[in-house]
Structures are given as structure tokens and as C-alpha cells.
Amino acid sequence: MIGLDRIIENALLEDIHTGDITTLAVIAENRPAQARIIAKEPMVLSGIAVAAKVFHFLDHKIEFISHFTDGCTLEPGDVIADIRGEAALLLQGERVALNLLQRMCGIATLTAQYVLAVEGTKAKVVDTRKTTPGLRQLEKFSVRVGGGTNHRTGLYDGVLIKENHIAAAGGIAIAIQRARDYIPHTMKIEVETETLSQVEAALAAGADIIMLDNMDLKNMGEAVALIAGRALVEASGGVTLGTIRDIALTGVDIISVGALTHSARAMDISMILEGD
């Protein structure tokens, strides 16, 4: 992953800073040790290579043996990896490695639940830009591991005309036309709508993707019928595990879920150190 070294370096610097006082005080220099990373609850694994890289960043000689690959379903007690190396370095890398792994597994696990909820429909579950600053690429990777699909990565790789853009531009039609004149022919234009009249305006102006933002199921179904395949239809806003299947059954193509990244719970994973 591009930028992964920077993410890990910043995280280790934040944690260790001028030195791990406790480890320096109580652990003998060059003491060998081995440790196990263990799942404490059911989860979908994501980020095993990231965890390994944390330890290799501290010392490339640390041995990190993975027993599962990303996408595997883990059960409580599963040994995710065995690690061998200098005790002080294993302890210094522990929290950063676990923080990233727990976060990534949480996102993959939650995404898999959302994907399962729409099984049998045509709807794709996608993420949003509601990510942890600095960790977006790891979080969006975990969405893919969980079976979801990525929306645009950032402001630079997709046009999404939202309500504030529409207000500032002076309307949907002019916003779409200005975007069309600005972007290359290879890029699509998505427009956020809140009413059926806005859907009609976006469709008439040639939007490629029409987002139905916080619409109720009735209006959503009417919007899908109105669009009738002339643009992709995305549903967004307040989507939960309890509502996503009913949304999918309206016939939308895409359902964006901010909760995949902004509300995923970190999974319970431990590292247990043993003497050599």
C-alpha cells in the first residue's frame, strides 16, 4: 500500500516517542521472546500484513508467521500469528499492531454483515469518506476484504455534486454542465438529490449516478421507477443493518453506508508474550 510506511512510522512515533520507559526499565537488552496474536471473538480478518509490517518496521529480523489470510472468518481462540524476536521490540510494536489490526478487522466484520443483509438483491454495499483521518486507505481496504465496494477515495477521483455545490452553483443543471465541461470524458458525474423533482432535474441534465439522500422507501421506489435504468441509483443516509435490506429491495444499484468506517467496533484481539 502506498503510504503504509508513513502510517506505521507516525503511529510508532506517537506511541514510543523518546522511548518505551517501562520496557527499557524492566526488560533485559537482547532478550529473545515469542508471542501469539489471538482472536478473542468471531470476526473477519483484515490487516494481517499491516500488523506484520509494524514489527518488521522495528526490526526486519523479527519472524512473523501468519496462520490466516485476510478475508478468513476467525473464531475465539484462533491463533492469528506467531511472532519471534527481541522481547523489547515485540512489546514496543504490540499496541500499534493491535490497534490497526483490531480496527481493520472491525470494519471487515461489519461490512460482511451488511453485505450478507442484501444477499440476493442487485445492490452493492459501498463505503463513504467518513473515515479516520490518515487511515482511509486501510479502512477502505478492509471494506473490500469484507465484501463491500469502495466509493470514491477522496475529492480528487470522482465528481459528487452535493447540496452545497448545488446551492453555490445556482442549481442542478448548471452544476452538472460545469462539471461536464471540466472533467475528462472518462469520469462520471454523481448528483445528490432529496426530492423527486431534483431526481427529474438531475436525470434531464445527464447525471450518470443519482444519489437518493435520506429518502423514505416509498419515494425511493418511485425514484427508481422514474430513472428506469437511465442512470445508476445510489441510496444514502442513515442506513443501518435493520433497514438496508428494505432499501435494497426498492431496486437501487448502490447503497452507501458511512457506518462501515465511522461506527465499526474494534475487534477483541490480544498479543500474549511468552519467554523463550
C-alpha positions as CSV (number, residue, x, y, z in Angstrom):
1,M,0.0,0.0,0.0
2,I,1.3,3.5,-0.9
3,G,1.9,5.4,2.3
4,L,1.8,2.5,4.6
5,D,5.3,3.1,5.9
6,R,4.3,6.6,6.8
7,I,1.2,5.5,8.7
8,I,3.2,3.0,10.7
9,E,6.1,5.3,11.4
10,N,3.7,8.1,12.6
11,A,1.8,5.6,14.8
12,L,5.0,4.2,16.4
13,L,6.4,7.7,16.9
14,E,3.2,8.7,18.6
15,D,3.4,5.7,21.0
16,I,7.1,5.3,21.6
17,H,8.3,8.9,21.1
18,T,11.6,9.2,23.0
19,G,11.5,5.6,24.3
20,D,9.4,2.9,25.9
21,I,10.2,3.7,29.5
22,T,8.6,0.6,31.0
23,T,10.3,-1.8,28.6
24,L,13.7,0.0,28.9
25,A,13.5,-0.3,32.7
26,V,12.4,-3.9,33.2
27,I,13.4,-5.9,30.1
28,A,17.0,-7.1,29.6
29,E,18.6,-6.0,26.3
30,N,18.5,-8.6,23.5
31,R,16.3,-10.9,25.4
32,P,14.6,-13.3,22.9
33,A,10.9,-13.9,23.2
34,Q,7.9,-15.3,21.3
35,A,4.3,-14.1,21.2
36,R,1.0,-15.1,19.8
37,I,-1.8,-12.9,18.4
38,I,-5.1,-14.4,19.4
39,A,-8.7,-13.7,18.3
40,K,-11.0,-13.3,21.3
41,E,-14.3,-13.2,19.4
42,P,-15.7,-14.1,16.0
43,M,-14.5,-11.8,13.2
44,V,-13.4,-11.4,9.6
45,L,-9.6,-11.0,9.4
46,S,-8.2,-7.9,7.8
47,G,-4.8,-6.3,8.1
48,I,-2.5,-9.2,8.8
49,A,0.2,-7.9,6.5
50,V,-0.1,-4.5,8.2
51,A,0.4,-6.0,11.6
52,A,3.5,-7.9,10.3
53,K,4.9,-4.7,8.8
54,V,4.7,-2.9,12.2
55,F,7.1,-5.4,13.7
56,H,9.3,-5.5,10.6
57,F,9.5,-1.7,10.7
58,L,11.1,-2.1,14.2
59,D,13.4,-4.9,13.1
60,H,13.3,-6.8,9.8
61,K,14.7,-9.8,11.6
62,I,11.5,-10.3,13.6
63,E,9.8,-13.5,12.5
64,F,6.1,-13.1,11.9
65,I,4.2,-16.3,10.9
66,S,0.6,-15.7,9.8
67,H,-1.8,-18.6,10.2
68,F,-4.7,-17.0,8.4
69,T,-5.1,-14.7,5.4
70,D,-7.3,-11.6,5.0
71,G,-10.9,-12.5,4.5
72,C,-10.8,-15.6,6.7
73,T,-13.5,-16.0,9.4
74,L,-12.0,-16.4,12.8
75,E,-13.4,-17.9,16.0
76,P,-12.5,-17.2,19.6
77,G,-9.1,-18.8,20.4
78,D,-7.8,-18.9,16.9
79,V,-4.1,-18.1,16.8
80,I,-3.8,-15.4,14.1
81,A,0.0,-15.3,14.1
82,D,3.2,-16.3,15.9
83,I,6.0,-13.8,16.4
84,R,9.6,-14.3,17.4
85,G,12.2,-11.7,18.1
86,E,13.7,-9.4,20.7
87,A,11.3,-9.0,23.6
88,A,11.6,-5.3,23.9
89,L,10.8,-4.8,20.2
90,L,7.8,-7.1,20.4
91,L,6.4,-5.1,23.3
92,Q,7.1,-1.8,21.5
93,G,5.2,-2.9,18.4
94,E,2.3,-4.6,20.3
95,R,-0.2,-1.7,20.7
96,V,0.3,-0.2,17.3
97,A,0.0,-3.6,15.5
98,L,-3.1,-4.5,17.6
99,N,-4.8,-1.1,17.2
100,L,-4.5,-1.2,13.4
101,L,-5.5,-4.9,13.2
102,Q,-8.4,-4.5,15.6
103,R,-9.7,-1.5,13.6
104,M,-9.3,-3.2,10.2
105,C,-11.0,-6.4,11.4
106,G,-13.9,-4.5,12.9
107,I,-14.5,-2.8,9.5
108,A,-14.3,-6.0,7.6
109,T,-16.6,-7.8,10.0
110,L,-19.2,-5.1,10.0
111,T,-19.0,-4.8,6.2
112,A,-19.6,-8.6,5.8
113,Q,-22.8,-8.3,7.9
114,Y,-24.1,-5.5,5.6
115,V,-23.2,-7.5,2.5
116,L,-25.0,-10.6,3.9
117,A,-28.1,-8.5,4.6
118,V,-28.5,-7.6,0.9
119,E,-27.7,-11.0,-0.4
120,G,-30.0,-12.0,-3.3
121,T,-30.6,-8.3,-4.4
122,K,-28.6,-6.4,-7.0
123,A,-27.5,-3.7,-4.6
124,K,-23.8,-3.2,-3.9
125,V,-22.7,-2.0,-0.4
126,V,-20.2,0.8,-0.6
127,D,-18.3,3.0,1.8
128,T,-18.0,6.7,2.2
129,R,-15.3,9.3,3.0
130,K,-16.4,9.2,6.7
131,T,-13.1,7.6,7.6
132,T,-10.4,8.1,10.3
133,P,-8.0,10.8,9.2
134,G,-4.8,9.2,8.0
135,L,-6.2,5.7,7.9
136,R,-8.5,5.9,4.9
137,Q,-6.6,3.5,2.7
138,L,-6.5,0.9,5.4
139,E,-10.2,1.3,6.2
140,K,-11.3,1.2,2.6
141,F,-9.1,-1.9,2.0
142,S,-11.0,-3.6,4.9
143,V,-14.3,-2.7,3.3
144,R,-13.2,-4.7,0.3
145,V,-12.0,-7.6,2.4
146,G,-15.5,-7.7,4.0
147,G,-17.1,-8.0,0.6
148,G,-18.0,-4.4,0.1
149,T,-17.1,-1.9,-2.6
150,N,-15.3,1.4,-2.4
151,H,-16.9,4.7,-3.3
152,R,-14.6,7.5,-4.4
153,T,-11.3,7.5,-2.5
154,G,-11.3,11.3,-2.0
155,L,-12.2,14.6,-3.5
156,Y,-9.8,14.0,-6.4
157,D,-11.1,10.9,-8.1
158,G,-14.8,11.4,-8.5
159,V,-17.4,14.1,-9.0
160,L,-20.2,14.1,-6.4
161,I,-22.3,17.2,-6.6
162,K,-23.9,17.7,-3.2
163,E,-26.5,20.1,-1.8
164,N,-23.9,22.8,-1.0
165,H,-22.4,22.6,-4.5
166,I,-25.9,22.9,-6.0
167,A,-26.6,25.9,-3.8
168,A,-23.3,27.6,-4.7
169,A,-23.6,26.9,-8.4
170,G,-27.2,28.0,-8.7
171,G,-28.9,24.8,-9.5
172,I,-28.5,21.2,-10.5
173,A,-28.4,21.7,-14.3
174,I,-25.7,24.4,-14.2
175,A,-23.6,22.4,-11.7
176,I,-23.7,19.3,-13.9
177,Q,-22.9,21.3,-17.0
178,R,-19.9,23.0,-15.4
179,A,-18.7,19.6,-14.1
180,R,-19.1,18.1,-17.6
181,D,-17.1,20.9,-19.1
182,Y,-14.3,20.5,-16.5
183,I,-13.7,16.8,-16.2
184,P,-12.3,14.2,-18.7
185,H,-14.7,12.1,-20.7
186,T,-13.7,9.1,-18.7
187,M,-15.1,10.4,-15.4
188,K,-18.8,10.0,-14.3
189,I,-20.9,12.6,-12.5
190,E,-23.0,11.8,-9.5
191,V,-25.6,14.2,-8.1
192,E,-27.2,14.1,-4.6
193,T,-30.9,14.6,-4.6
194,E,-33.5,14.8,-1.8
195,T,-36.8,15.1,-3.8
196,L,-38.3,13.5,-6.9
197,S,-38.2,16.9,-8.6
198,Q,-34.5,17.0,-8.0
199,V,-34.2,13.5,-9.4
200,E,-36.0,14.7,-12.6
201,A,-33.7,17.6,-12.9
202,A,-30.6,15.5,-12.4
203,L,-31.8,13.0,-15.0
204,A,-32.7,15.7,-17.5
205,A,-29.2,17.2,-17.1
206,G,-27.5,13.9,-17.8
207,A,-26.2,12.8,-14.4
208,D,-24.6,9.4,-14.6
209,I,-25.3,8.4,-11.0
210,I,-28.2,9.8,-8.9
211,M,-28.0,9.6,-5.1
212,L,-31.2,9.4,-3.2
213,D,-30.3,11.1,0.1
214,N,-32.4,10.3,3.1
215,M,-35.5,9.4,1.1
216,D,-38.2,7.2,2.5
217,L,-38.8,3.8,0.9
218,K,-41.9,5.0,-1.0
219,N,-40.1,7.9,-2.6
220,M,-37.1,5.8,-3.2
221,G,-39.1,3.2,-5.1
222,E,-40.7,6.0,-7.2
223,A,-37.3,7.4,-8.0
224,V,-36.0,4.1,-9.2
225,A,-39.1,3.7,-11.4
226,L,-38.6,7.3,-12.7
227,I,-34.9,6.8,-13.5
228,A,-35.7,3.5,-15.2
229,G,-32.1,2.4,-15.7
230,R,-31.1,5.7,-17.4
231,A,-28.6,6.3,-14.5
232,L,-27.2,4.3,-11.7
233,V,-29.2,4.8,-8.5
234,E,-27.5,5.2,-5.1
235,A,-29.3,5.2,-1.7
236,S,-27.6,7.1,1.1
237,G,-28.3,8.5,4.6
238,G,-28.9,6.7,7.9
239,V,-28.6,3.2,6.5
240,T,-28.5,0.5,9.3
241,L,-28.4,-3.2,9.4
242,G,-32.1,-3.1,10.2
243,T,-33.0,-1.0,7.1
244,I,-30.6,-1.9,4.4
245,R,-32.5,-4.9,3.0
246,D,-35.7,-3.0,2.6
247,I,-33.7,-0.3,0.8
248,A,-32.1,-2.8,-1.5
249,L,-35.5,-4.2,-2.4
250,T,-36.5,-0.9,-3.9
251,G,-34.2,-1.7,-6.8
252,V,-31.4,0.7,-6.1
253,D,-28.0,-0.2,-7.5
254,I,-25.7,1.1,-4.8
255,I,-26.2,1.6,-1.0
256,S,-23.6,3.8,0.7
257,V,-23.1,3.2,4.4
258,G,-21.0,5.6,6.4
259,A,-21.2,3.3,9.4
260,L,-18.9,0.8,7.8
261,T,-16.0,3.1,8.7
262,H,-17.2,5.6,11.2
263,S,-19.0,3.2,13.5
264,A,-17.3,-0.1,13.3
265,R,-16.3,-1.5,16.7
266,A,-12.7,-2.6,17.1
267,M,-12.5,-6.4,17.4
268,D,-11.1,-8.0,20.6
269,I,-7.6,-9.3,19.7
270,S,-4.7,-9.9,22.2
271,M,-1.0,-10.5,22.0
272,I,0.4,-12.9,24.6
273,L,4.2,-12.8,25.2
274,E,6.0,-15.9,26.3
275,G,9.6,-16.3,27.4
276,D,11.9,-18.1,25.1
